[in-house]
Amino acid sequence: MSLSNKKEKNKMVDYKRHIAYKLKIGDVLQGKRIFDADKFSFIELGDKKINRINFVANVVDRYSSVEKSYISLTIDDASGQIRIKIFGDDVNKFSDISQGDSVLVIGLIRVYNDELYITPEIIKKKDPKYLLVRKLEFDKFKPKKVDKEVILALADKIIDKIKNSEPNGIGSDKLMEEFKEVESSLINQEIKKALEDGIIYEPRPGIVRYLG
């Protein structure tokens, strides 16, 4: 095994400590890409930091290099498409995956030349019915729609809490505690909106202050 392949496998062992999130492809593609210097770190999606995924999708395209040292699989779950790139020793491991297969994919998110793709750890063929099972899982945990007036009232309460924290400001985690009966994603949404509207600002990571 080459040195580069060994390094890649060591990285994969490290990343296995992270959760493989069950997500839709489209959600991952729309997430915010976070880099450490020029190196891709993770996808920010709500309050989650994602670098491992668990997808269920159909293989809609398959490409294999002439020398059989590379395979590219394009998968689609009706929310979006993403490529799985397979190199070196792993080519034989996943050589039986064909166009038209329904698959469960667990792997690492990578970015190269602005393309988001997956380096697979596991690719398992599944009965097409498994796509429906996964859809039902997503529907079960789909957040309920919140009334617009409730959101506006929450936004006002958050701004008041930040305003009353002056002159020191308040941490985002503290706001989560203050409004623990509300979904964290909704609080993050309103904080982000207030930042974009110039009502509050972030003097340092995780701390917000009132600007007015």
PyMOL CGO cylinders between C-alpha atoms (Angstrom):
from pymol import cmd
from pymol.cgo import CYLINDER

trace = [
    CYLINDER, 0.00, 0.00, 0.00, 1.35, 3.45, -0.92, 0.3, 1, 1, 1, 1, 1, 1,
    CYLINDER, 1.35, 3.45, -0.92, 2.15, 6.09, 1.72, 0.3, 1, 1, 1, 1, 1, 1,
    CYLINDER, 2.15, 6.09, 1.72, -0.69, 8.32, 0.47, 0.3, 1, 1, 1, 1, 1, 1,
    CYLINDER, -0.69, 8.32, 0.47, -3.19, 5.45, 0.81, 0.3, 1, 1, 1, 1, 1, 1,
    CYLINDER, -3.19, 5.45, 0.81, -1.98, 4.74, 4.35, 0.3, 1, 1, 1, 1, 1, 1,
    CYLINDER, -1.98, 4.74, 4.35, -2.43, 8.40, 5.30, 0.3, 1, 1, 1, 1, 1, 1,
    CYLINDER, -2.43, 8.40, 5.30, -5.92, 8.39, 3.81, 0.3, 1, 1, 1, 1, 1, 1,
    CYLINDER, -5.92, 8.39, 3.81, -6.88, 5.25, 5.76, 0.3, 1, 1, 1, 1, 1, 1,
    CYLINDER, -6.88, 5.25, 5.76, -5.49, 6.74, 8.99, 0.3, 1, 1, 1, 1, 1, 1,
    CYLINDER, -5.49, 6.74, 8.99, -7.61, 9.83, 8.42, 0.3, 1, 1, 1, 1, 1, 1,
    CYLINDER, -7.61, 9.83, 8.42, -10.65, 7.63, 7.88, 0.3, 1, 1, 1, 1, 1, 1,
    CYLINDER, -10.65, 7.63, 7.88, -10.02, 5.85, 11.20, 0.3, 1, 1, 1, 1, 1, 1,
    CYLINDER, -10.02, 5.85, 11.20, -9.88, 9.25, 12.94, 0.3, 1, 1, 1, 1, 1, 1,
    CYLINDER, -9.88, 9.25, 12.94, -13.10, 10.44, 11.32, 0.3, 1, 1, 1, 1, 1, 1,
    CYLINDER, -13.10, 10.44, 11.32, -14.95, 7.28, 12.36, 0.3, 1, 1, 1, 1, 1, 1,
    CYLINDER, -14.95, 7.28, 12.36, -15.19, 8.84, 15.81, 0.3, 1, 1, 1, 1, 1, 1,
    CYLINDER, -15.19, 8.84, 15.81, -17.66, 11.34, 14.33, 0.3, 1, 1, 1, 1, 1, 1,
    CYLINDER, -17.66, 11.34, 14.33, -21.36, 10.63, 13.83, 0.3, 1, 1, 1, 1, 1, 1,
    CYLINDER, -21.36, 10.63, 13.83, -22.44, 9.52, 10.36, 0.3, 1, 1, 1, 1, 1, 1,
    CYLINDER, -22.44, 9.52, 10.36, -25.51, 11.74, 10.06, 0.3, 1, 1, 1, 1, 1, 1,
    CYLINDER, -25.51, 11.74, 10.06, -28.60, 10.45, 8.24, 0.3, 1, 1, 1, 1, 1, 1,
    CYLINDER, -28.60, 10.45, 8.24, -29.27, 13.28, 5.79, 0.3, 1, 1, 1, 1, 1, 1,
    CYLINDER, -29.27, 13.28, 5.79, -30.68, 14.14, 2.40, 0.3, 1, 1, 1, 1, 1, 1,
    CYLINDER, -30.68, 14.14, 2.40, -28.09, 14.85, -0.27, 0.3, 1, 1, 1, 1, 1, 1,
    CYLINDER, -28.09, 14.85, -0.27, -29.72, 18.22, -1.02, 0.3, 1, 1, 1, 1, 1, 1,
    CYLINDER, -29.72, 18.22, -1.02, -29.36, 19.32, 2.61, 0.3, 1, 1, 1, 1, 1, 1,
    CYLINDER, -29.36, 19.32, 2.61, -25.62, 18.59, 2.59, 0.3, 1, 1, 1, 1, 1, 1,
    CYLINDER, -25.62, 18.59, 2.59, -25.13, 20.41, -0.72, 0.3, 1, 1, 1, 1, 1, 1,
    CYLINDER, -25.13, 20.41, -0.72, -26.85, 23.49, 0.70, 0.3, 1, 1, 1, 1, 1, 1,
    CYLINDER, -26.85, 23.49, 0.70, -24.86, 23.44, 3.96, 0.3, 1, 1, 1, 1, 1, 1,
    CYLINDER, -24.86, 23.44, 3.96, -22.10, 25.95, 4.71, 0.3, 1, 1, 1, 1, 1, 1,
    CYLINDER, -22.10, 25.95, 4.71, -18.60, 24.70, 3.91, 0.3, 1, 1, 1, 1, 1, 1,
    CYLINDER, -18.60, 24.70, 3.91, -16.15, 25.40, 6.73, 0.3, 1, 1, 1, 1, 1, 1,
    CYLINDER, -16.15, 25.40, 6.73, -12.41, 25.47, 6.05, 0.3, 1, 1, 1, 1, 1, 1,
    CYLINDER, -12.41, 25.47, 6.05, -9.38, 25.52, 8.34, 0.3, 1, 1, 1, 1, 1, 1,
    CYLINDER, -9.38, 25.52, 8.34, -6.99, 27.70, 6.33, 0.3, 1, 1, 1, 1, 1, 1,
    CYLINDER, -6.99, 27.70, 6.33, -7.37, 26.12, 2.85, 0.3, 1, 1, 1, 1, 1, 1,
    CYLINDER, -7.37, 26.12, 2.85, -8.27, 22.66, 4.14, 0.3, 1, 1, 1, 1, 1, 1,
    CYLINDER, -8.27, 22.66, 4.14, -11.92, 21.56, 4.20, 0.3, 1, 1, 1, 1, 1, 1,
    CYLINDER, -11.92, 21.56, 4.20, -13.08, 20.82, 7.74, 0.3, 1, 1, 1, 1, 1, 1,
    CYLINDER, -13.08, 20.82, 7.74, -16.84, 20.17, 7.85, 0.3, 1, 1, 1, 1, 1, 1,
    CYLINDER, -16.84, 20.17, 7.85, -20.31, 21.16, 6.64, 0.3, 1, 1, 1, 1, 1, 1,
    CYLINDER, -20.31, 21.16, 6.64, -22.26, 23.42, 8.97, 0.3, 1, 1, 1, 1, 1, 1,
    CYLINDER, -22.26, 23.42, 8.97, -25.96, 22.57, 8.90, 0.3, 1, 1, 1, 1, 1, 1,
    CYLINDER, -25.96, 22.57, 8.90, -27.99, 24.26, 11.62, 0.3, 1, 1, 1, 1, 1, 1,
    CYLINDER, -27.99, 24.26, 11.62, -26.20, 23.43, 14.87, 0.3, 1, 1, 1, 1, 1, 1,
    CYLINDER, -26.20, 23.43, 14.87, -24.48, 20.35, 13.40, 0.3, 1, 1, 1, 1, 1, 1,
    CYLINDER, -24.48, 20.35, 13.40, -20.87, 20.05, 12.21, 0.3, 1, 1, 1, 1, 1, 1,
    CYLINDER, -20.87, 20.05, 12.21, -20.91, 17.30, 9.61, 0.3, 1, 1, 1, 1, 1, 1,
    CYLINDER, -20.91, 17.30, 9.61, -18.00, 15.44, 8.04, 0.3, 1, 1, 1, 1, 1, 1,
    CYLINDER, -18.00, 15.44, 8.04, -19.49, 11.91, 7.90, 0.3, 1, 1, 1, 1, 1, 1,
    CYLINDER, -19.49, 11.91, 7.90, -22.78, 11.05, 6.23, 0.3, 1, 1, 1, 1, 1, 1,
    CYLINDER, -22.78, 11.05, 6.23, -25.27, 8.20, 5.94, 0.3, 1, 1, 1, 1, 1, 1,
    CYLINDER, -25.27, 8.20, 5.94, -27.16, 8.39, 2.62, 0.3, 1, 1, 1, 1, 1, 1,
    CYLINDER, -27.16, 8.39, 2.62, -29.72, 6.09, 1.01, 0.3, 1, 1, 1, 1, 1, 1,
    CYLINDER, -29.72, 6.09, 1.01, -29.93, 6.71, -2.73, 0.3, 1, 1, 1, 1, 1, 1,
    CYLINDER, -29.93, 6.71, -2.73, -29.97, 5.26, -6.24, 0.3, 1, 1, 1, 1, 1, 1,
    CYLINDER, -29.97, 5.26, -6.24, -26.84, 4.93, -8.38, 0.3, 1, 1, 1, 1, 1, 1,
    CYLINDER, -26.84, 4.93, -8.38, -27.69, 6.90, -11.53, 0.3, 1, 1, 1, 1, 1, 1,
    CYLINDER, -27.69, 6.90, -11.53, -24.25, 6.86, -13.17, 0.3, 1, 1, 1, 1, 1, 1,
    CYLINDER, -24.25, 6.86, -13.17, -21.09, 4.77, -12.94, 0.3, 1, 1, 1, 1, 1, 1,
    CYLINDER, -21.09, 4.77, -12.94, -17.65, 5.42, -14.43, 0.3, 1, 1, 1, 1, 1, 1,
    CYLINDER, -17.65, 5.42, -14.43, -14.58, 3.18, -14.20, 0.3, 1, 1, 1, 1, 1, 1,
    CYLINDER, -14.58, 3.18, -14.20, -11.14, 4.17, -15.47, 0.3, 1, 1, 1, 1, 1, 1,
    CYLINDER, -11.14, 4.17, -15.47, -9.52, 2.01, -18.15, 0.3, 1, 1, 1, 1, 1, 1,
    CYLINDER, -9.52, 2.01, -18.15, -6.79, 0.84, -15.77, 0.3, 1, 1, 1, 1, 1, 1,
    CYLINDER, -6.79, 0.84, -15.77, -9.44, -0.01, -13.10, 0.3, 1, 1, 1, 1, 1, 1,
    CYLINDER, -9.44, -0.01, -13.10, -7.77, 2.24, -10.51, 0.3, 1, 1, 1, 1, 1, 1,
    CYLINDER, -7.77, 2.24, -10.51, -10.70, 4.63, -10.08, 0.3, 1, 1, 1, 1, 1, 1,
    CYLINDER, -10.70, 4.63, -10.08, -14.50, 4.40, -9.90, 0.3, 1, 1, 1, 1, 1, 1,
    CYLINDER, -14.50, 4.40, -9.90, -16.96, 7.27, -9.79, 0.3, 1, 1, 1, 1, 1, 1,
    CYLINDER, -16.96, 7.27, -9.79, -20.57, 6.65, -8.73, 0.3, 1, 1, 1, 1, 1, 1,
    CYLINDER, -20.57, 6.65, -8.73, -23.22, 9.37, -8.97, 0.3, 1, 1, 1, 1, 1, 1,
    CYLINDER, -23.22, 9.37, -8.97, -26.05, 8.85, -6.48, 0.3, 1, 1, 1, 1, 1, 1,
    CYLINDER, -26.05, 8.85, -6.48, -29.46, 10.55, -6.36, 0.3, 1, 1, 1, 1, 1, 1,
    CYLINDER, -29.46, 10.55, -6.36, -32.03, 10.54, -3.54, 0.3, 1, 1, 1, 1, 1, 1,
    CYLINDER, -32.03, 10.54, -3.54, -34.55, 12.91, -5.21, 0.3, 1, 1, 1, 1, 1, 1,
    CYLINDER, -34.55, 12.91, -5.21, -33.24, 15.88, -3.19, 0.3, 1, 1, 1, 1, 1, 1,
    CYLINDER, -33.24, 15.88, -3.19, -29.95, 16.15, -5.08, 0.3, 1, 1, 1, 1, 1, 1,
    CYLINDER, -29.95, 16.15, -5.08, -27.01, 14.31, -6.63, 0.3, 1, 1, 1, 1, 1, 1,
    CYLINDER, -27.01, 14.31, -6.63, -23.47, 13.78, -5.38, 0.3, 1, 1, 1, 1, 1, 1,
    CYLINDER, -23.47, 13.78, -5.38, -20.48, 11.75, -6.55, 0.3, 1, 1, 1, 1, 1, 1,
    CYLINDER, -20.48, 11.75, -6.55, -18.75, 8.96, -4.67, 0.3, 1, 1, 1, 1, 1, 1,
    CYLINDER, -18.75, 8.96, -4.67, -15.06, 8.71, -5.62, 0.3, 1, 1, 1, 1, 1, 1,
    CYLINDER, -15.06, 8.71, -5.62, -13.27, 5.39, -5.10, 0.3, 1, 1, 1, 1, 1, 1,
    CYLINDER, -13.27, 5.39, -5.10, -9.50, 5.03, -5.46, 0.3, 1, 1, 1, 1, 1, 1,
    CYLINDER, -9.50, 5.03, -5.46, -6.75, 2.41, -5.21, 0.3, 1, 1, 1, 1, 1, 1,
    CYLINDER, -6.75, 2.41, -5.21, -7.36, -0.65, -3.04, 0.3, 1, 1, 1, 1, 1, 1,
    CYLINDER, -7.36, -0.65, -3.04, -11.03, 0.25, -2.48, 0.3, 1, 1, 1, 1, 1, 1,
    CYLINDER, -11.03, 0.25, -2.48, -11.87, -0.20, -6.18, 0.3, 1, 1, 1, 1, 1, 1,
    CYLINDER, -11.87, -0.20, -6.18, -12.08, -4.00, -5.79, 0.3, 1, 1, 1, 1, 1, 1,
    CYLINDER, -12.08, -4.00, -5.79, -14.06, -3.61, -2.57, 0.3, 1, 1, 1, 1, 1, 1,
    CYLINDER, -14.06, -3.61, -2.57, -16.86, -1.71, -4.33, 0.3, 1, 1, 1, 1, 1, 1,
    CYLINDER, -16.86, -1.71, -4.33, -16.53, -3.09, -7.88, 0.3, 1, 1, 1, 1, 1, 1,
    CYLINDER, -16.53, -3.09, -7.88, -19.90, -4.90, -7.72, 0.3, 1, 1, 1, 1, 1, 1,
    CYLINDER, -19.90, -4.90, -7.72, -21.91, -1.66, -7.38, 0.3, 1, 1, 1, 1, 1, 1,
    CYLINDER, -21.91, -1.66, -7.38, -23.72, -0.91, -10.65, 0.3, 1, 1, 1, 1, 1, 1,
    CYLINDER, -23.72, -0.91, -10.65, -25.86, 1.79, -12.19, 0.3, 1, 1, 1, 1, 1, 1,
    CYLINDER, -25.86, 1.79, -12.19, -29.47, 1.27, -11.08, 0.3, 1, 1, 1, 1, 1, 1,
    CYLINDER, -29.47, 1.27, -11.08, -28.60, -0.15, -7.64, 0.3, 1, 1, 1, 1, 1, 1,
    CYLINDER, -28.60, -0.15, -7.64, -30.21, 1.26, -4.51, 0.3, 1, 1, 1, 1, 1, 1,
    CYLINDER, -30.21, 1.26, -4.51, -27.49, 1.71, -1.90, 0.3, 1, 1, 1, 1, 1, 1,
    CYLINDER, -27.49, 1.71, -1.90, -26.75, 2.68, 1.68, 0.3, 1, 1, 1, 1, 1, 1,
    CYLINDER, -26.75, 2.68, 1.68, -23.62, 4.85, 1.77, 0.3, 1, 1, 1, 1, 1, 1,
    CYLINDER, -23.62, 4.85, 1.77, -21.55, 5.79, 4.82, 0.3, 1, 1, 1, 1, 1, 1,
    CYLINDER, -21.55, 5.79, 4.82, -18.52, 7.94, 4.13, 0.3, 1, 1, 1, 1, 1, 1,
    CYLINDER, -18.52, 7.94, 4.13, -16.52, 11.12, 4.52, 0.3, 1, 1, 1, 1, 1, 1,
    CYLINDER, -16.52, 11.12, 4.52, -17.32, 14.45, 2.92, 0.3, 1, 1, 1, 1, 1, 1,
    CYLINDER, -17.32, 14.45, 2.92, -14.51, 15.86, 0.79, 0.3, 1, 1, 1, 1, 1, 1,
    CYLINDER, -14.51, 15.86, 0.79, -14.06, 18.96, -1.36, 0.3, 1, 1, 1, 1, 1, 1,
    CYLINDER, -14.06, 18.96, -1.36, -11.84, 19.22, -4.44, 0.3, 1, 1, 1, 1, 1, 1,
    CYLINDER, -11.84, 19.22, -4.44, -11.95, 21.96, -7.09, 0.3, 1, 1, 1, 1, 1, 1,
    CYLINDER, -11.95, 21.96, -7.09, -15.10, 23.31, -5.41, 0.3, 1, 1, 1, 1, 1, 1,
    CYLINDER, -15.10, 23.31, -5.41, -16.87, 19.94, -5.84, 0.3, 1, 1, 1, 1, 1, 1,
    CYLINDER, -16.87, 19.94, -5.84, -18.36, 18.26, -2.79, 0.3, 1, 1, 1, 1, 1, 1,
    CYLINDER, -18.36, 18.26, -2.79, -17.97, 14.47, -3.00, 0.3, 1, 1, 1, 1, 1, 1,
    CYLINDER, -17.97, 14.47, -3.00, -17.91, 11.37, -0.80, 0.3, 1, 1, 1, 1, 1, 1,
    CYLINDER, -17.91, 11.37, -0.80, -15.04, 9.01, 0.05, 0.3, 1, 1, 1, 1, 1, 1,
    CYLINDER, -15.04, 9.01, 0.05, -16.90, 5.81, 1.02, 0.3, 1, 1, 1, 1, 1, 1,
    CYLINDER, -16.90, 5.81, 1.02, -16.34, 3.62, 4.05, 0.3, 1, 1, 1, 1, 1, 1,
    CYLINDER, -16.34, 3.62, 4.05, -19.39, 1.41, 3.38, 0.3, 1, 1, 1, 1, 1, 1,
    CYLINDER, -19.39, 1.41, 3.38, -21.58, 0.93, 0.29, 0.3, 1, 1, 1, 1, 1, 1,
    CYLINDER, -21.58, 0.93, 0.29, -24.29, -1.70, 0.69, 0.3, 1, 1, 1, 1, 1, 1,
    CYLINDER, -24.29, -1.70, 0.69, -26.88, -2.70, -1.88, 0.3, 1, 1, 1, 1, 1, 1,
    CYLINDER, -26.88, -2.70, -1.88, -30.42, -2.33, -0.57, 0.3, 1, 1, 1, 1, 1, 1,
    CYLINDER, -30.42, -2.33, -0.57, -33.92, -3.20, -1.69, 0.3, 1, 1, 1, 1, 1, 1,
    CYLINDER, -33.92, -3.20, -1.69, -35.44, -0.11, -3.39, 0.3, 1, 1, 1, 1, 1, 1,
    CYLINDER, -35.44, -0.11, -3.39, -38.12, -0.14, -0.66, 0.3, 1, 1, 1, 1, 1, 1,
    CYLINDER, -38.12, -0.14, -0.66, -35.39, 1.06, 1.72, 0.3, 1, 1, 1, 1, 1, 1,
    CYLINDER, -35.39, 1.06, 1.72, -35.62, 4.48, 0.04, 0.3, 1, 1, 1, 1, 1, 1,
    CYLINDER, -35.62, 4.48, 0.04, -39.21, 4.74, 1.27, 0.3, 1, 1, 1, 1, 1, 1,
    CYLINDER, -39.21, 4.74, 1.27, -38.18, 3.62, 4.76, 0.3, 1, 1, 1, 1, 1, 1,
    CYLINDER, -38.18, 3.62, 4.76, -35.60, 6.42, 4.91, 0.3, 1, 1, 1, 1, 1, 1,
    CYLINDER, -35.60, 6.42, 4.91, -38.14, 8.96, 3.61, 0.3, 1, 1, 1, 1, 1, 1,
    CYLINDER, -38.14, 8.96, 3.61, -40.56, 7.96, 6.38, 0.3, 1, 1, 1, 1, 1, 1,
    CYLINDER, -40.56, 7.96, 6.38, -37.75, 8.44, 8.92, 0.3, 1, 1, 1, 1, 1, 1,
    CYLINDER, -37.75, 8.44, 8.92, -37.18, 11.98, 7.66, 0.3, 1, 1, 1, 1, 1, 1,
    CYLINDER, -37.18, 11.98, 7.66, -40.92, 12.75, 7.66, 0.3, 1, 1, 1, 1, 1, 1,
    CYLINDER, -40.92, 12.75, 7.66, -41.20, 11.54, 11.26, 0.3, 1, 1, 1, 1, 1, 1,
    CYLINDER, -41.20, 11.54, 11.26, -38.58, 13.99, 12.49, 0.3, 1, 1, 1, 1, 1, 1,
    CYLINDER, -38.58, 13.99, 12.49, -39.49, 16.86, 10.17, 0.3, 1, 1, 1, 1, 1, 1,
    CYLINDER, -39.49, 16.86, 10.17, -39.77, 20.02, 12.30, 0.3, 1, 1, 1, 1, 1, 1,
    CYLINDER, -39.77, 20.02, 12.30, -43.27, 21.38, 12.71, 0.3, 1, 1, 1, 1, 1, 1,
    CYLINDER, -43.27, 21.38, 12.71, -44.05, 24.68, 11.02, 0.3, 1, 1, 1, 1, 1, 1,
    CYLINDER, -44.05, 24.68, 11.02, -43.92, 27.54, 13.48, 0.3, 1, 1, 1, 1, 1, 1,
    CYLINDER, -43.92, 27.54, 13.48, -46.46, 30.35, 13.24, 0.3, 1, 1, 1, 1, 1, 1,
    CYLINDER, -46.46, 30.35, 13.24, -45.00, 33.61, 11.89, 0.3, 1, 1, 1, 1, 1, 1,
    CYLINDER, -45.00, 33.61, 11.89, -46.26, 35.59, 14.90, 0.3, 1, 1, 1, 1, 1, 1,
    CYLINDER, -46.26, 35.59, 14.90, -44.53, 33.14, 17.25, 0.3, 1, 1, 1, 1, 1, 1,
    CYLINDER, -44.53, 33.14, 17.25, -41.24, 33.62, 15.35, 0.3, 1, 1, 1, 1, 1, 1,
    CYLINDER, -41.24, 33.62, 15.35, -41.57, 37.42, 15.50, 0.3, 1, 1, 1, 1, 1, 1,
    CYLINDER, -41.57, 37.42, 15.50, -42.25, 37.26, 19.25, 0.3, 1, 1, 1, 1, 1, 1,
    CYLINDER, -42.25, 37.26, 19.25, -39.21, 35.00, 19.74, 0.3, 1, 1, 1, 1, 1, 1,
    CYLINDER, -39.21, 35.00, 19.74, -37.03, 37.38, 17.70, 0.3, 1, 1, 1, 1, 1, 1,
    CYLINDER, -37.03, 37.38, 17.70, -38.11, 40.30, 19.92, 0.3, 1, 1, 1, 1, 1, 1,
    CYLINDER, -38.11, 40.30, 19.92, -37.34, 38.32, 23.09, 0.3, 1, 1, 1, 1, 1, 1,
    CYLINDER, -37.34, 38.32, 23.09, -33.89, 37.36, 21.80, 0.3, 1, 1, 1, 1, 1, 1,
    CYLINDER, -33.89, 37.36, 21.80, -33.06, 40.98, 20.90, 0.3, 1, 1, 1, 1, 1, 1,
    CYLINDER, -33.06, 40.98, 20.90, -34.29, 42.17, 24.32, 0.3, 1, 1, 1, 1, 1, 1,
    CYLINDER, -34.29, 42.17, 24.32, -32.13, 39.57, 26.05, 0.3, 1, 1, 1, 1, 1, 1,
    CYLINDER, -32.13, 39.57, 26.05, -29.06, 40.65, 24.03, 0.3, 1, 1, 1, 1, 1, 1,
    CYLINDER, -29.06, 40.65, 24.03, -29.83, 44.35, 24.67, 0.3, 1, 1, 1, 1, 1, 1,
    CYLINDER, -29.83, 44.35, 24.67, -30.11, 43.74, 28.42, 0.3, 1, 1, 1, 1, 1, 1,
    CYLINDER, -30.11, 43.74, 28.42, -26.74, 41.95, 28.43, 0.3, 1, 1, 1, 1, 1, 1,
    CYLINDER, -26.74, 41.95, 28.43, -24.86, 45.13, 27.54, 0.3, 1, 1, 1, 1, 1, 1,
    CYLINDER, -24.86, 45.13, 27.54, -22.10, 46.20, 27.86, 0.3, 1, 1, 1, 1, 1, 1,
    CYLINDER, -22.10, 46.20, 27.86, -20.58, 42.69, 27.96, 0.3, 1, 1, 1, 1, 1, 1,
    CYLINDER, -20.58, 42.69, 27.96, -22.78, 40.90, 25.44, 0.3, 1, 1, 1, 1, 1, 1,
    CYLINDER, -22.78, 40.90, 25.44, -24.06, 37.34, 25.77, 0.3, 1, 1, 1, 1, 1, 1,
    CYLINDER, -24.06, 37.34, 25.77, -22.96, 33.94, 24.52, 0.3, 1, 1, 1, 1, 1, 1,
    CYLINDER, -22.96, 33.94, 24.52, -25.02, 32.03, 21.96, 0.3, 1, 1, 1, 1, 1, 1,
    CYLINDER, -25.02, 32.03, 21.96, -24.97, 29.02, 24.29, 0.3, 1, 1, 1, 1, 1, 1,
    CYLINDER, -24.97, 29.02, 24.29, -26.44, 31.18, 27.07, 0.3, 1, 1, 1, 1, 1, 1,
    CYLINDER, -26.44, 31.18, 27.07, -29.28, 32.22, 24.76, 0.3, 1, 1, 1, 1, 1, 1,
    CYLINDER, -29.28, 32.22, 24.76, -29.94, 28.53, 24.08, 0.3, 1, 1, 1, 1, 1, 1,
    CYLINDER, -29.94, 28.53, 24.08, -30.29, 27.97, 27.83, 0.3, 1, 1, 1, 1, 1, 1,
    CYLINDER, -30.29, 27.97, 27.83, -32.58, 30.98, 28.24, 0.3, 1, 1, 1, 1, 1, 1,
    CYLINDER, -32.58, 30.98, 28.24, -34.91, 29.68, 25.52, 0.3, 1, 1, 1, 1, 1, 1,
    CYLINDER, -34.91, 29.68, 25.52, -34.43, 25.93, 26.05, 0.3, 1, 1, 1, 1, 1, 1,
    CYLINDER, -34.43, 25.93, 26.05, -38.10, 25.26, 25.27, 0.3, 1, 1, 1, 1, 1, 1,
    CYLINDER, -38.10, 25.26, 25.27, -37.43, 26.43, 21.68, 0.3, 1, 1, 1, 1, 1, 1,
    CYLINDER, -37.43, 26.43, 21.68, -35.59, 24.38, 19.03, 0.3, 1, 1, 1, 1, 1, 1,
    CYLINDER, -35.59, 24.38, 19.03, -31.93, 25.43, 18.83, 0.3, 1, 1, 1, 1, 1, 1,
    CYLINDER, -31.93, 25.43, 18.83, -32.13, 25.65, 15.02, 0.3, 1, 1, 1, 1, 1, 1,
    CYLINDER, -32.13, 25.65, 15.02, -34.85, 28.32, 15.33, 0.3, 1, 1, 1, 1, 1, 1,
    CYLINDER, -34.85, 28.32, 15.33, -32.77, 30.35, 17.80, 0.3, 1, 1, 1, 1, 1, 1,
    CYLINDER, -32.77, 30.35, 17.80, -29.72, 30.10, 15.51, 0.3, 1, 1, 1, 1, 1, 1,
    CYLINDER, -29.72, 30.10, 15.51, -31.89, 31.21, 12.60, 0.3, 1, 1, 1, 1, 1, 1,
    CYLINDER, -31.89, 31.21, 12.60, -33.04, 34.36, 14.43, 0.3, 1, 1, 1, 1, 1, 1,
    CYLINDER, -33.04, 34.36, 14.43, -29.52, 35.19, 15.66, 0.3, 1, 1, 1, 1, 1, 1,
    CYLINDER, -29.52, 35.19, 15.66, -28.20, 34.85, 12.10, 0.3, 1, 1, 1, 1, 1, 1,
    CYLINDER, -28.20, 34.85, 12.10, -31.00, 37.07, 10.77, 0.3, 1, 1, 1, 1, 1, 1,
    CYLINDER, -31.00, 37.07, 10.77, -30.31, 39.74, 13.41, 0.3, 1, 1, 1, 1, 1, 1,
    CYLINDER, -30.31, 39.74, 13.41, -26.60, 39.66, 12.47, 0.3, 1, 1, 1, 1, 1, 1,
    CYLINDER, -26.60, 39.66, 12.47, -27.43, 40.05, 8.77, 0.3, 1, 1, 1, 1, 1, 1,
    CYLINDER, -27.43, 40.05, 8.77, -29.85, 42.92, 9.53, 0.3, 1, 1, 1, 1, 1, 1,
    CYLINDER, -29.85, 42.92, 9.53, -27.18, 44.76, 11.53, 0.3, 1, 1, 1, 1, 1, 1,
    CYLINDER, -27.18, 44.76, 11.53, -29.21, 44.72, 14.76, 0.3, 1, 1, 1, 1, 1, 1,
    CYLINDER, -29.21, 44.72, 14.76, -26.52, 42.78, 16.61, 0.3, 1, 1, 1, 1, 1, 1,
    CYLINDER, -26.52, 42.78, 16.61, -22.86, 42.00, 15.95, 0.3, 1, 1, 1, 1, 1, 1,
    CYLINDER, -22.86, 42.00, 15.95, -20.33, 39.36, 16.98, 0.3, 1, 1, 1, 1, 1, 1,
    CYLINDER, -20.33, 39.36, 16.98, -17.23, 40.93, 18.61, 0.3, 1, 1, 1, 1, 1, 1,
    CYLINDER, -17.23, 40.93, 18.61, -15.73, 37.45, 18.98, 0.3, 1, 1, 1, 1, 1, 1,
    CYLINDER, -15.73, 37.45, 18.98, -16.89, 33.92, 18.09, 0.3, 1, 1, 1, 1, 1, 1,
    CYLINDER, -16.89, 33.92, 18.09, -19.93, 32.82, 20.08, 0.3, 1, 1, 1, 1, 1, 1,
    CYLINDER, -19.93, 32.82, 20.08, -20.57, 36.24, 21.70, 0.3, 1, 1, 1, 1, 1, 1,
    CYLINDER, -20.57, 36.24, 21.70, -23.21, 38.67, 20.42, 0.3, 1, 1, 1, 1, 1, 1,
    CYLINDER, -23.21, 38.67, 20.42, -23.83, 42.31, 21.33, 0.3, 1, 1, 1, 1, 1, 1,
    CYLINDER, -23.83, 42.31, 21.33, -26.60, 44.79, 20.61, 0.3, 1, 1, 1, 1, 1, 1,
    CYLINDER, -26.60, 44.79, 20.61, -25.92, 47.33, 17.87, 0.3, 1, 1, 1, 1, 1, 1,
    CYLINDER, -25.92, 47.33, 17.87, -29.36, 48.82, 17.38, 0.3, 1, 1, 1, 1, 1, 1,
]
cmd.load_cgo(trace, "trace")
